[in-house]
């Protein structure tokens, strides 16, 4: 609890994954991938309840053995490739009512820490914002990105005078890193998402912003964790 607000953390973990099969429970640096997020959430000073939303029996068993038995089973129709993440969140909110703040913690962000979670919550409430999301500085600026036409012609992604400037002179850019999403429960339901012009950013370093989509991401995260360079 923080500022008399009850906090629910939802960790979505479906069984299917095309980029990296069974990734949510693959062993990463000695423990299942999802365990890193469960440990970060359980180390928070403010989270009241942690729940894993899954339709998968093996994931259910793994997280139960880790001490976090899911209180409900996600319907299979909410575990398809095209299922909206917000629909999964709404289902969890419906199953577990009575919380003031809702947090979404993706298991594919294993390097986010308990301190990150608490700092994001504190920033959101201290600035009286209805939501907060974690971001990081991208490797490449969108001002240097292009689309390629059917004729092979380069077209700037952003029509701007900044395209030819030095990296140091480009406007500061941040990108969602997928690690932390927080919002007031009623606000996120009305809004239909975590990001609006009212949202504040919690900036995380690149070393803790690894988002695992494929085998290469997985190997990078393992190296970062094993060398403790986050």
Backbone as a chain_set.jsonl record, in Angstrom:
{"seq": "XXXXXXXXXXXXXXXXXXXXXXXXXXXXXXXXXXXXXXXXXXXXXXXXXXXXXXXXXXXXXXXXXXXXXXXXXXXXXXXXXXXXXXXXXXXXXXXXXXXXXXXXXXXXXXXXXXXXXXXXXXXXXXXXXXXXXXXXXXXXXXXXXXXXXXXXXXXXXXXXXXXXXXXXXXXXXXXXXXXXXXXXXXXXXXXXXXXXXXXXXXXXXXXXXXXXXXXXXXXXXXXXXXXXXX", "coords": {"N": [[0.84, -1.191, 0.0], [0.436, 2.255, -0.715], [0.28, 5.615, 0.094], [-2.277, 5.173, 1.152], [-3.395, 3.693, -0.872], [-4.321, 0.713, -2.418], [-2.421, -1.728, -4.09], [-2.311, -3.596, -7.013], [-0.462, -5.978, -8.72], [-0.144, -7.227, -11.905], [0.96, -9.954, -13.715], [1.286, -10.921, -16.862], [1.283, -14.008, -18.541], [1.251, -15.945, -21.018], [1.061, -19.206, -22.579], [1.825, -19.571, -25.253], [4.262, -18.575, -27.694], [5.715, -17.181, -30.428], [8.179, -16.071, -31.222], [10.06, -17.002, -29.354], [9.701, -19.971, -28.221], [7.883, -21.049, -25.344], [8.973, -19.133, -23.696], [8.451, -17.732, -21.288], [8.948, -19.41, -19.156], [11.439, -20.413, -19.59], [14.737, -21.334, -18.538], [16.665, -18.802, -17.152], [19.696, -17.559, -16.391], [19.795, -19.366, -14.249], [17.195, -19.565, -13.205], [13.611, -19.74, -13.823], [12.445, -17.582, -16.432], [10.194, -15.966, -15.745], [10.448, -15.873, -13.006], [12.217, -13.849, -12.301], [10.754, -11.491, -12.54], [8.695, -11.996, -10.712], [10.175, -12.036, -8.336], [11.158, -9.406, -8.267], [8.762, -7.991, -8.013], [7.807, -9.013, -5.574], [9.651, -7.966, -3.877], [8.98, -5.347, -3.669], [8.069, -2.473, -1.779], [5.497, -1.652, -1.745], [3.541, -3.061, -3.236], [0.549, -4.83, -2.893], [-0.755, -7.177, -3.749], [0.212, -9.832, -5.852], [-0.35, -11.223, -8.939], [-0.367, -13.834, -11.325], [-1.374, -14.012, -14.61], [-2.479, -16.526, -16.512], [-3.134, -19.041, -19.0], [-1.977, -21.41, -19.186], [-1.08, -24.645, -18.166], [1.445, -25.624, -17.378], [2.915, -23.265, -16.853], [1.343, -22.329, -14.773], [1.888, -24.299, -12.863], [4.659, -23.919, -12.487], [4.852, -21.246, -11.463], [3.349, -21.568, -9.188], [4.931, -23.319, -7.718], [6.945, -21.571, -7.211], [5.84, -20.07, -5.304], [3.686, -18.435, -5.89], [0.803, -19.042, -6.49], [-1.605, -18.807, -9.026], [-4.706, -17.093, -8.622], [-6.791, -17.415, -10.322], [-7.757, -18.778, -13.532], [-6.738, -17.859, -16.729], [-8.979, -17.356, -19.435], [-8.902, -19.339, -22.428], [-9.49, -17.995, -24.761], [-8.454, -15.54, -24.311], [-5.807, -15.763, -24.761], [-4.735, -15.774, -27.249], [-2.74, -15.116, -30.24], [-3.433, -12.603, -31.17], [-4.626, -11.368, -29.046], [-5.536, -8.623, -27.073], [-3.438, -6.886, -24.817], [-4.615, -5.258, -22.959], [-7.158, -6.352, -22.667], [-6.555, -8.666, -21.298], [-5.657, -7.531, -18.937], [-8.011, -6.231, -18.043], [-9.561, -8.451, -17.482], [-8.195, -9.548, -15.308], [-8.507, -7.463, -13.451], [-11.247, -7.56, -13.105], [-11.533, -10.055, -11.929], [-10.136, -9.656, -9.59], [-11.173, -7.451, -7.697], [-11.257, -4.193, -6.015], [-8.87, -2.816, -5.78], [-6.796, 0.096, -5.881], [-4.688, 1.034, -7.441], [-3.277, -0.185, -10.42], [-0.855, -2.342, -11.673], [1.11, -3.356, -14.384], [3.317, -5.842, -15.094], [5.534, -7.091, -17.212], [6.755, -10.356, -17.86], [8.845, -10.551, -19.566], [10.726, -8.669, -19.077], [13.226, -8.992, -17.385], [15.223, -7.635, -15.994], [14.411, -5.443, -14.632], [14.082, -3.876, -11.461], [13.139, -4.196, -7.926], [13.485, -1.721, -6.77], [13.149, -0.064, -8.988], [10.426, -0.437, -9.513], [9.24, 0.616, -7.153], [10.195, 3.244, -7.217], [8.989, 4.219, -9.525], [6.283, 4.122, -8.801], [6.315, 5.94, -6.648], [7.065, 8.278, -8.003], [4.879, 8.685, -9.709], [2.761, 9.18, -7.873], [3.752, 11.336, -6.386], [3.831, 13.303, -8.292], [1.232, 13.562, -8.855], [0.024, 12.223, -10.992], [-2.057, 10.272, -13.229], [-1.054, 7.984, -14.318], [1.919, 6.021, -14.98], [4.742, 5.111, -16.883], [7.507, 3.038, -17.785], [10.494, 4.023, -19.42], [13.222, 4.232, -21.806], [16.331, 5.405, -23.24], [16.558, 5.117, -26.705], [18.607, 3.007, -28.848], [18.979, 3.942, -31.442], [18.132, 6.988, -32.993], [14.881, 8.047, -34.034], [14.953, 10.092, -35.842], [16.899, 9.441, -37.574], [15.896, 7.39, -39.031], [14.401, 5.516, -41.727], [11.976, 4.818, -44.288], [11.651, 2.47, -46.963], [10.826, 2.719, -50.281], [8.787, 0.989, -52.769], [10.302, 1.177, -55.01], [12.809, 1.224, -54.029], [13.657, 3.613, -52.943], [14.864, 5.921, -50.519], [13.066, 7.199, -47.809], [12.602, 9.643, -45.366], [11.604, 8.725, -42.097], [10.634, 10.567, -40.31], [9.713, 13.725, -41.165], [11.885, 16.15, -41.039], [14.177, 18.76, -40.045], [16.219, 17.728, -38.625], [17.466, 15.476, -39.57], [20.085, 15.315, -40.649], [21.785, 16.032, -38.64], [24.348, 15.869, -36.053], [24.513, 13.15, -33.693], [24.614, 14.082, -31.06], [23.296, 16.478, -31.253], [20.673, 15.986, -31.732], [17.14, 16.026, -30.89], [16.163, 15.014, -27.568], [15.096, 11.685, -27.116], [12.814, 9.216, -26.008], [11.831, 5.82, -25.426], [9.251, 3.403, -24.905], [10.041, 0.821, -22.655], [8.821, -1.458, -21.813], [8.857, -2.479, -19.228], [7.544, -1.5, -16.859], [4.265, -0.616, -16.096], [1.907, 1.513, -14.775], [-1.166, 2.541, -13.299], [-4.011, 4.445, -12.159], [-6.812, 2.566, -11.213], [-9.559, 3.078, -12.122], [-9.058, 5.056, -13.988], [-7.407, 3.829, -15.968], [-9.16, 1.975, -16.998], [-11.139, 3.606, -18.125], [-9.567, 5.007, -19.949], [-8.449, 3.055, -21.583], [-5.868, 2.225, -21.876], [-2.386, 2.671, -20.886], [-1.011, 4.962, -21.543], [-1.091, 8.402, -22.021], [-1.392, 11.952, -22.609], [-1.286, 12.744, -20.03], [0.316, 11.026, -18.709], [3.236, 10.167, -16.854], [6.802, 9.699, -17.215], [9.009, 7.11, -16.233], [12.321, 6.933, -16.172], [14.58, 4.506, -17.212], [17.822, 2.945, -17.155], [19.661, 1.741, -20.029], [20.833, -0.731, -19.494], [19.073, -2.056, -17.776], [16.85, -2.368, -19.259], [16.275, -4.411, -21.005], [14.216, -6.126, -23.189], [12.706, -9.107, -23.757], [12.237, -10.683, -26.705], [13.141, -12.547, -28.537], [15.567, -15.212, -29.234], [18.089, -14.001, -29.302], [17.755, -11.683, -27.744], [17.323, -12.994, -25.342], [19.799, -14.222, -24.837], [21.399, -11.946, -24.53], [20.272, -10.8, -22.209], [20.903, -12.81, -20.386], [23.677, -12.654, -20.324], [23.979, -10.062, -19.271], [22.851, -10.392, -16.734], [24.491, -12.399, -15.639], [26.92, -11.135, -15.551], [26.386, -9.008, -14.035], [26.0, -6.289, -14.844], [24.012, -4.461, -15.008]], "CA": [[0.0, 0.0, 0.0], [1.152, 3.521, -0.757], [-0.68, 6.719, 0.197], [-3.587, 4.554, 1.386], [-3.87, 3.064, -2.109], [-3.983, -0.705, -2.565], [-1.735, -1.927, -5.371], [-2.362, -4.93, -7.615], [0.485, -6.201, -9.814], [-0.56, -8.306, -12.797], [2.037, -10.454, -14.565], [0.676, -11.744, -17.899], [2.223, -15.035, -19.013], [0.573, -16.997, -21.773], [1.943, -20.313, -22.944], [2.303, -19.49, -26.628], [5.206, -17.537, -28.089], [6.298, -17.547, -31.713], [9.575, -15.648, -31.309], [10.877, -17.849, -28.484], [8.724, -20.882, -27.607], [7.879, -21.289, -23.906], [9.974, -18.224, -23.138], [8.158, -17.245, -19.941], [9.482, -20.315, -18.125], [12.774, -20.88, -19.941], [15.722, -20.987, -17.494], [17.509, -17.641, -17.428], [20.655, -17.36, -15.298], [19.539, -20.253, -13.123], [15.811, -19.627, -12.739], [12.678, -19.46, -14.916], [12.37, -16.166, -16.793], [9.152, -15.262, -14.986], [10.844, -15.749, -11.601], [12.881, -12.561, -12.091], [9.704, -10.489, -12.336], [8.033, -12.309, -9.444], [11.054, -11.619, -7.243], [11.18, -7.937, -8.224], [7.47, -7.542, -7.482], [7.683, -9.379, -4.158], [10.55, -7.108, -3.125], [8.433, -3.997, -3.6], [7.544, -2.063, -0.472], [4.152, -1.102, -1.894], [2.58, -3.953, -3.888], [-0.239, -5.621, -1.957], [-1.078, -8.484, -4.316], [0.851, -10.184, -7.114], [-1.051, -12.323, -9.574], [0.041, -14.229, -12.665], [-2.512, -14.337, -15.473], [-2.052, -17.501, -17.508], [-4.029, -20.121, -19.379], [-1.101, -22.553, -19.406], [-0.956, -25.479, -16.969], [2.84, -25.712, -16.954], [3.262, -21.998, -16.223], [0.621, -22.332, -13.498], [2.628, -25.148, -11.937], [5.953, -23.302, -12.196], [4.708, -20.084, -10.569], [2.847, -22.08, -7.913], [6.098, -23.84, -7.011], [7.727, -20.411, -6.797], [5.134, -19.439, -4.193], [2.693, -17.472, -6.369], [-0.267, -19.746, -7.193], [-2.602, -17.887, -9.599], [-6.032, -17.258, -8.02], [-7.767, -17.688, -11.374], [-7.18, -19.216, -14.797], [-7.123, -17.001, -17.845], [-9.673, -18.087, -20.506], [-8.056, -19.586, -23.606], [-9.766, -16.98, -25.788], [-7.641, -14.37, -23.986], [-4.405, -16.17, -24.867], [-4.403, -15.909, -28.664], [-1.674, -14.221, -30.714], [-3.954, -11.257, -31.387], [-5.322, -10.891, -27.854], [-5.063, -7.354, -26.544], [-2.928, -6.908, -23.457], [-5.565, -4.587, -22.08], [-8.235, -7.293, -22.365], [-6.015, -9.53, -20.242], [-5.645, -6.727, -17.715], [-9.393, -6.035, -17.592], [-10.01, -9.722, -16.909], [-7.589, -9.653, -13.977], [-9.152, -6.467, -12.589], [-12.587, -8.065, -12.802], [-11.387, -11.186, -11.014], [-9.578, -9.191, -8.319], [-11.618, -6.062, -7.488], [-10.946, -3.561, -4.741], [-7.551, -2.187, -5.774], [-6.791, 1.483, -6.347], [-3.661, 1.175, -8.474], [-3.019, -1.406, -11.171], [0.474, -2.374, -12.26], [1.366, -4.434, -15.332], [4.744, -6.178, -15.123], [5.733, -8.152, -18.194], [7.856, -11.252, -17.477], [9.922, -10.436, -20.548], [11.641, -7.609, -18.635], [13.756, -9.595, -16.161], [16.251, -6.849, -15.326], [13.785, -4.4, -13.816], [14.293, -4.184, -10.045], [12.145, -3.73, -6.949], [13.69, -0.276, -6.614], [12.513, 0.583, -10.137], [8.979, -0.487, -9.302], [8.853, 1.547, -6.097], [10.485, 4.613, -7.654], [7.957, 4.596, -10.49], [5.075, 4.396, -8.02], [6.518, 7.179, -5.897], [7.05, 9.396, -8.948], [3.505, 8.879, -10.169], [1.934, 9.783, -6.833], [4.28, 12.64, -5.999], [3.499, 14.257, -9.349], [-0.234, 13.537, -8.991], [-0.309, 11.749, -12.341], [-2.914, 9.094, -13.181], [-0.34, 6.807, -14.796], [3.367, 6.123, -15.154], [5.31, 4.007, -17.653], [8.963, 3.066, -17.836], [11.066, 4.307, -20.738], [14.673, 4.311, -21.872], [16.824, 6.074, -24.444], [16.773, 4.088, -27.73], [19.941, 2.935, -29.467], [18.979, 4.765, -32.651], [17.104, 8.027, -33.006], [13.953, 7.971, -35.166], [15.301, 11.123, -36.817], [17.81, 8.81, -38.533], [15.226, 6.211, -39.569], [13.827, 5.696, -43.057], [11.242, 3.767, -44.966], [12.159, 2.232, -48.318], [9.692, 2.572, -51.189], [8.834, -0.159, -53.664], [11.363, 1.422, -55.994], [14.083, 1.244, -53.332], [14.024, 4.977, -52.566], [14.872, 6.226, -49.085], [12.172, 8.257, -47.369], [12.726, 9.838, -43.918], [10.446, 8.352, -41.292], [10.146, 11.827, -39.752], [10.078, 14.856, -42.02], [12.444, 17.096, -40.081], [15.497, 19.322, -40.337], [17.214, 17.104, -37.756], [17.961, 14.229, -40.144], [21.507, 15.315, -40.959], [22.551, 16.542, -37.515], [25.103, 14.935, -35.247], [23.7, 12.505, -32.67], [24.566, 14.924, -29.872], [22.446, 17.642, -31.494], [19.292, 15.569, -31.966], [16.254, 16.175, -29.728], [16.141, 13.82, -26.711], [14.019, 10.75, -27.434], [12.67, 8.055, -25.138], [10.957, 4.783, -25.954], [8.75, 2.468, -23.899], [10.886, -0.373, -22.558], [7.973, -2.603, -21.497], [9.132, -3.042, -17.904], [6.613, -1.082, -15.811], [3.081, 0.18, -16.441], [1.1, 1.729, -13.572], [-2.242, 3.517, -13.472], [-5.195, 4.358, -11.311], [-7.69, 1.542, -11.793], [-10.679, 3.627, -12.887], [-8.506, 5.835, -15.113], [-6.932, 2.955, -17.048], [-10.346, 1.364, -17.621], [-11.74, 4.629, -18.991], [-8.616, 5.401, -20.981], [-8.202, 1.945, -22.497], [-4.428, 2.055, -22.016], [-1.598, 3.307, -19.843], [-0.29, 6.14, -22.004], [-1.793, 9.569, -22.542], [-0.61, 13.167, -22.338], [-1.208, 12.897, -18.573], [1.235, 10.008, -18.208], [4.619, 10.559, -16.622], [7.783, 8.674, -17.575], [10.063, 6.708, -15.308], [13.437, 6.638, -17.066], [15.465, 3.43, -16.783], [19.017, 2.821, -17.994], [19.642, 0.702, -21.057], [21.226, -2.016, -18.916], [17.946, -2.713, -17.12], [15.689, -2.214, -20.136], [16.227, -5.493, -21.98], [12.898, -6.718, -23.387], [13.004, -10.354, -24.444], [11.331, -11.122, -27.759], [13.688, -13.679, -29.286], [16.708, -15.899, -28.628], [19.202, -13.066, -29.135], [17.433, -10.904, -26.547], [17.477, -13.879, -24.194], [21.235, -14.373, -24.587], [21.907, -10.672, -24.02], [19.82, -10.685, -20.817], [21.675, -13.763, -19.573], [25.009, -12.08, -20.154], [23.875, -8.915, -18.379], [22.603, -10.886, -15.39], [25.628, -13.17, -15.148], [28.044, -10.233, -15.323], [25.905, -7.973, -13.114], [26.362, -4.982, -15.403], [22.777, -3.728, -15.234]], "C": [[0.878, 1.244, 0.0], [0.122, 4.647, -0.787], [-2.111, 6.216, 0.341], [-4.203, 3.952, 0.134], [-3.404, 1.615, -2.163], [-3.482, -0.95, -3.984], [-1.807, -3.387, -5.802], [-1.359, -4.994, -8.761], [0.057, -7.421, -10.607], [0.616, -8.671, -13.693], [1.412, -11.374, -15.612], [1.685, -12.74, -18.463], [1.47, -16.147, -19.734], [1.585, -18.059, -22.219], [2.539, -20.202, -24.328], [3.267, -18.346, -26.845], [5.881, -17.979, -29.372], [7.782, -17.223, -31.788], [10.516, -16.547, -30.531], [9.927, -18.761, -27.717], [8.967, -21.112, -26.119], [8.778, -20.32, -23.149], [9.705, -17.823, -21.695], [8.692, -18.135, -18.831], [10.816, -20.918, -18.53], [13.76, -20.484, -18.849], [16.635, -19.848, -17.945], [18.393, -17.402, -16.206], [20.246, -18.135, -14.045], [18.124, -20.316, -12.597], [14.876, -19.332, -13.907], [12.588, -17.96, -15.175], [11.369, -15.413, -15.93], [9.536, -15.047, -13.527], [11.501, -14.404, -11.318], [11.865, -11.45, -11.829], [8.961, -10.731, -11.025], [8.87, -11.84, -8.256], [11.111, -10.092, -7.121], [9.884, -7.401, -7.619], [7.353, -7.835, -5.987], [8.612, -8.55, -3.28], [10.075, -5.676, -3.009], [7.89, -3.702, -2.2], [6.061, -1.724, -0.537], [3.118, -2.056, -2.49], [1.874, -4.816, -2.841], [-0.473, -7.039, -2.46], [-0.374, -8.656, -5.657], [0.083, -11.348, -7.703], [-0.494, -12.568, -10.976], [-1.212, -14.604, -13.441], [-2.031, -15.278, -16.568], [-3.152, -18.52, -17.783], [-3.296, -21.455, -19.395], [-0.869, -23.336, -18.112], [0.487, -25.553, -16.47], [3.296, -24.421, -16.276], [2.59, -21.894, -14.854], [1.394, -23.137, -12.461], [3.946, -24.5, -11.52], [5.794, -22.153, -11.204], [4.145, -20.51, -9.213], [4.001, -22.617, -7.072], [7.01, -22.716, -6.529], [7.049, -19.631, -5.664], [4.074, -18.432, -4.593], [1.584, -18.184, -7.148], [-1.317, -18.775, -7.733], [-3.98, -18.139, -8.994], [-7.127, -17.526, -9.046], [-7.022, -18.156, -12.621], [-7.668, -18.306, -15.913], [-7.852, -17.832, -18.911], [-8.781, -18.227, -21.74], [-8.296, -18.553, -24.696], [-9.016, -15.681, -25.517], [-6.149, -14.71, -24.031], [-3.994, -16.389, -26.32], [-3.317, -14.907, -29.063], [-2.152, -12.78, -30.838], [-4.729, -10.705, -30.184], [-4.7, -9.59, -27.362], [-4.569, -7.511, -25.107], [-3.873, -6.245, -22.477], [-6.733, -5.501, -21.742], [-7.812, -8.256, -21.254], [-6.037, -8.794, -18.907], [-7.062, -6.541, -17.164], [-9.929, -7.304, -16.935], [-9.466, -9.888, -15.496], [-8.235, -8.684, -13.001], [-10.538, -6.944, -12.167], [-12.529, -9.196, -11.775], [-10.902, -10.756, -9.628], [-9.947, -7.721, -8.107], [-11.078, -5.496, -6.179], [-9.583, -2.912, -4.652], [-7.63, -0.796, -6.385], [-5.826, 1.708, -7.506], [-3.387, -0.183, -9.1], [-1.645, -1.299, -11.818], [0.577, -3.578, -13.188], [2.872, -4.632, -15.42], [4.943, -7.345, -16.078], [6.922, -9.03, -17.794], [9.038, -11.191, -18.43], [10.877, -9.291, -20.242], [12.299, -8.046, -17.325], [14.759, -8.737, -15.402], [15.707, -5.666, -14.533], [13.824, -4.824, -12.349], [13.121, -3.734, -9.172], [12.253, -2.223, -6.754], [13.076, 0.493, -7.774], [10.998, 0.657, -9.934], [8.542, 0.564, -8.28], [9.096, 2.997, -6.5], [9.446, 5.102, -8.651], [6.648, 4.932, -9.779], [5.186, 5.724, -7.277], [6.465, 8.401, -6.806], [5.637, 9.715, -9.404], [2.669, 9.614, -9.127], [2.442, 11.159, -6.423], [3.949, 13.714, -7.022], [2.0, 14.291, -9.65], [-0.67, 13.171, -10.41], [-1.191, 10.509, -12.238], [-2.215, 7.828, -13.65], [1.14, 7.106, -14.955], [3.836, 4.907, -15.937], [6.829, 4.155, -17.682], [9.445, 3.244, -19.275], [12.585, 4.251, -20.644], [15.062, 5.055, -23.134], [17.107, 5.01, -25.5], [18.186, 4.132, -28.293], [20.045, 3.87, -30.664], [17.844, 5.776, -32.6], [16.182, 7.85, -34.205], [14.223, 9.048, -36.209], [16.298, 10.589, -37.858], [17.2, 7.56, -39.151], [14.512, 6.538, -40.869], [12.897, 4.542, -43.398], [11.832, 3.631, -46.363], [10.971, 1.943, -49.22], [9.848, 1.313, -52.038], [9.895, -0.038, -54.73], [12.743, 1.52, -55.333], [14.547, 2.627, -52.9], [13.919, 5.171, -51.047], [13.951, 7.397, -48.781], [12.313, 8.422, -45.859], [11.448, 9.435, -43.187], [9.792, 9.596, -40.705], [10.64, 12.959, -40.648], [10.557, 15.989, -41.128], [13.795, 17.596, -40.557], [16.599, 18.638, -39.534], [17.914, 15.904, -38.402], [19.476, 14.194, -40.334], [22.38, 15.791, -39.797], [23.359, 15.44, -36.832], [24.189, 14.355, -34.154], [23.543, 13.398, -31.447], [23.604, 16.102, -30.017], [20.975, 17.282, -31.695], [18.438, 15.789, -30.719], [16.27, 14.897, -28.883], [14.898, 12.974, -26.987], [14.011, 9.626, -26.407], [11.671, 7.083, -25.767], [10.471, 3.908, -24.802], [9.661, 1.246, -23.854], [10.116, -1.607, -22.111], [8.086, -3.141, -20.088], [8.054, -2.74, -16.872], [5.489, -0.234, -16.401], [2.241, 0.295, -15.169], [0.0, 2.741, -13.885], [-3.285, 3.361, -12.375], [-6.189, 3.424, -11.994], [-8.789, 2.138, -12.668], [-10.191, 4.386, -14.112], [-8.116, 4.924, -16.251], [-8.098, 2.258, -17.742], [-11.02, 2.353, -18.562], [-10.849, 4.933, -20.197], [-8.403, 4.314, -22.016], [-6.724, 1.698, -22.75], [-3.707, 2.848, -20.947], [-1.003, 4.649, -20.245], [-1.232, 7.198, -22.549], [-0.902, 10.783, -22.276], [-0.498, 13.449, -20.843], [-0.164, 11.977, -17.943], [2.624, 10.579, -17.957], [5.538, 9.373, -16.938], [8.716, 8.387, -16.413], [11.215, 6.212, -16.174], [14.347, 5.578, -16.45], [16.689, 3.366, -17.683], [18.895, 1.671, -18.976], [19.929, -0.675, -20.469], [20.119, -2.756, -18.21], [16.691, -2.701, -17.995], [15.574, -3.304, -21.196], [14.837, -6.123, -22.015], [13.075, -7.944, -24.266], [11.897, -10.736, -25.42], [11.823, -12.385, -28.447], [14.924, -14.231, -28.59], [17.886, -14.961, -28.405], [18.976, -12.197, -27.904], [17.684, -11.719, -25.283], [18.947, -14.026, -23.829], [21.845, -13.102, -24.022], [21.527, -10.502, -22.548], [20.619, -11.609, -19.914], [23.084, -13.236, -19.317], [24.981, -10.922, -19.166], [23.688, -9.379, -16.926], [23.819, -11.601, -14.818], [26.821, -12.275, -14.832], [27.668, -9.088, -14.395], [26.33, -6.59, -13.578], [25.119, -4.142, -15.667], [22.747, -2.449, -14.434]], "O": [[1.93, 1.276, 0.638], [-0.8, 4.63, -1.602], [-3.037, 6.756, -0.264], [-5.412, 3.726, 0.087], [-2.221, 1.331, -1.974], [-4.049, -0.444, -4.952], [-1.42, -4.29, -5.061], [-1.398, -4.165, -9.67], [-0.089, -8.513, -10.058], [1.198, -7.808, -14.35], [1.042, -12.502, -15.287], [2.803, -12.368, -18.819], [1.101, -17.157, -19.135], [2.794, -17.829, -22.229], [3.647, -20.686, -24.564], [3.118, -17.276, -26.257], [6.539, -19.019, -29.412], [8.562, -17.994, -32.347], [11.629, -16.828, -30.976], [9.403, -18.37, -26.674], [10.097, -21.339, -25.687], [9.288, -20.651, -22.078], [10.652, -17.594, -20.943], [8.872, -17.685, -17.699], [11.287, -21.849, -17.877], [13.636, -19.398, -18.283], [17.287, -19.929, -18.986], [17.9, -17.084, -15.124], [20.339, -17.626, -12.927], [17.859, -21.041, -11.638], [15.304, -18.731, -14.892], [12.648, -17.16, -14.241], [11.675, -14.328, -15.436], [9.012, -14.144, -12.876], [11.364, -13.87, -10.218], [12.094, -10.575, -10.993], [8.635, -9.784, -10.31], [8.334, -11.309, -7.284], [11.113, -9.551, -6.016], [9.905, -6.472, -6.812], [6.858, -7.005, -5.224], [8.391, -8.44, -2.074], [10.702, -4.87, -2.322], [7.329, -4.574, -1.536], [5.428, -1.529, 0.5], [1.922, -1.872, -2.265], [2.521, -5.451, -2.009], [-0.398, -7.995, -1.688], [-0.364, -7.749, -6.489], [-0.115, -12.361, -7.032], [-0.191, -11.629, -11.712], [-2.015, -15.416, -12.982], [-1.266, -14.879, -17.446], [-3.981, -18.82, -16.923], [-3.908, -22.504, -19.591], [-0.506, -22.758, -17.087], [0.722, -25.544, -15.262], [3.979, -24.461, -15.252], [3.199, -21.425, -13.893], [1.537, -22.708, -11.316], [4.31, -24.525, -10.344], [6.519, -22.088, -10.212], [4.437, -19.878, -8.197], [4.047, -22.399, -5.861], [7.754, -22.881, -5.562], [7.603, -18.666, -5.137], [3.603, -17.659, -3.758], [1.438, -17.954, -8.348], [-1.868, -17.989, -6.962], [-4.384, -19.294, -8.864], [-8.263, -17.831, -8.681], [-5.814, -17.958, -12.749], [-8.86, -18.02, -16.025], [-7.381, -18.916, -19.257], [-7.998, -17.329, -22.052], [-7.39, -18.264, -25.478], [-8.945, -14.814, -26.387], [-5.33, -14.027, -23.415], [-3.026, -17.097, -26.597], [-3.014, -13.974, -28.32], [-1.377, -11.845, -30.639], [-5.411, -9.687, -30.299], [-3.479, -9.479, -27.252], [-5.2, -8.181, -24.29], [-3.931, -6.62, -21.306], [-7.255, -5.433, -20.629], [-8.609, -8.612, -20.386], [-6.393, -9.366, -17.877], [-7.286, -6.677, -15.962], [-10.663, -7.237, -15.948], [-10.185, -10.316, -14.594], [-8.486, -9.039, -11.849], [-10.951, -6.756, -11.023], [-13.364, -9.28, -10.874], [-11.21, -11.398, -8.624], [-9.114, -6.841, -8.317], [-10.521, -6.216, -5.351], [-9.167, -2.496, -3.571], [-8.427, -0.544, -7.288], [-6.109, 2.472, -8.429], [-3.278, -1.195, -8.408], [-1.316, -0.286, -12.436], [0.182, -4.686, -12.825], [3.611, -3.713, -15.774], [4.553, -8.471, -15.77], [7.978, -8.513, -17.43], [10.109, -11.72, -18.134], [11.745, -8.974, -21.056], [11.96, -7.523, -16.264], [15.116, -9.072, -14.272], [16.456, -4.973, -13.846], [13.623, -5.996, -12.033], [12.238, -2.999, -9.614], [11.246, -1.533, -6.593], [12.538, 1.583, -7.577], [10.38, 1.697, -10.163], [7.59, 1.309, -8.514], [8.304, 3.878, -6.168], [9.064, 6.272, -8.627], [5.984, 5.911, -10.119], [4.255, 6.529, -7.283], [5.897, 9.431, -6.442], [5.246, 10.88, -9.475], [1.952, 10.559, -9.456], [1.644, 12.054, -6.143], [3.803, 14.888, -6.679], [1.558, 14.964, -10.582], [-1.616, 13.745, -10.95], [-1.089, 9.765, -11.262], [-2.707, 6.724, -13.419], [1.562, 8.259, -15.052], [3.378, 3.792, -15.685], [7.36, 5.263, -17.612], [8.875, 2.688, -20.214], [13.157, 4.225, -19.554], [14.222, 5.306, -23.998], [17.844, 4.067, -25.212], [18.868, 5.154, -28.225], [21.075, 4.511, -30.875], [16.726, 5.446, -32.206], [16.657, 7.531, -35.295], [13.769, 8.93, -37.347], [16.511, 11.215, -38.897], [17.918, 6.75, -39.738], [14.077, 7.667, -41.093], [13.022, 3.44, -42.865], [12.441, 4.567, -46.882], [10.194, 1.025, -48.955], [10.893, 0.662, -52.03], [10.339, -1.04, -55.291], [13.727, 1.857, -55.991], [15.709, 2.8, -52.53], [13.011, 4.655, -50.395], [14.038, 8.451, -49.411], [12.161, 7.444, -45.127], [10.345, 9.771, -43.618], [8.568, 9.683, -40.609], [11.842, 13.122, -40.856], [9.752, 16.705, -40.533], [14.469, 16.951, -41.36], [17.779, 18.927, -39.73], [18.864, 15.37, -37.829], [20.085, 13.134, -40.19], [23.591, 15.939, -39.959], [23.095, 14.25, -37.006], [23.217, 14.99, -33.745], [22.463, 13.466, -30.86], [23.149, 16.661, -29.018], [20.128, 18.167, -31.814], [18.957, 15.744, -29.604], [16.381, 13.802, -29.435], [13.787, 13.497, -27.078], [15.064, 9.145, -25.989], [10.791, 7.476, -26.532], [11.199, 3.696, -23.833], [10.014, 0.695, -24.897], [10.689, -2.694, -22.034], [7.473, -4.16, -19.77], [7.683, -3.617, -16.092], [5.737, 0.739, -17.113], [1.903, -0.718, -14.556], [0.213, 3.684, -14.646], [-3.421, 2.305, -11.756], [-6.381, 3.489, -13.208], [-8.937, 1.75, -13.826], [-10.838, 4.361, -15.159], [-8.454, 5.206, -17.401], [-8.032, 1.981, -18.939], [-11.427, 1.989, -19.665], [-11.332, 5.093, -21.318], [-8.199, 4.607, -23.194], [-6.36, 1.038, -23.723], [-4.323, 3.602, -20.194], [-0.539, 5.4, -19.386], [-2.059, 6.93, -23.42], [0.213, 10.644, -21.775], [0.294, 14.296, -20.43], [0.192, 12.14, -16.775], [3.128, 11.378, -18.746], [5.118, 8.216, -16.93], [9.155, 9.293, -15.705], [11.095, 5.181, -16.837], [14.821, 5.724, -15.324], [16.599, 3.703, -18.864], [18.115, 0.742, -18.769], [19.341, -1.671, -20.893], [20.202, -3.974, -18.052], [15.595, -2.992, -17.516], [14.852, -3.137, -22.18], [14.339, -6.596, -20.994], [13.543, -7.833, -25.399], [10.779, -11.064, -25.023], [11.02, -13.204, -28.893], [15.29, -13.785, -27.502], [18.61, -15.107, -27.421], [19.894, -11.994, -27.108], [18.191, -11.205, -24.286], [19.307, -13.965, -22.654], [22.704, -13.158, -23.142], [22.36, -10.107, -21.732], [20.974, -11.232, -18.797], [23.612, -13.365, -18.212], [25.864, -10.811, -18.316], [24.291, -8.825, -16.008], [24.144, -11.43, -13.643], [27.634, -12.595, -13.965], [28.521, -8.288, -14.01], [26.933, -5.821, -12.829], [25.165, -3.207, -16.466], [21.772, -1.701, -14.503]]}, "num_chains": 1, "name": "protein.A"}
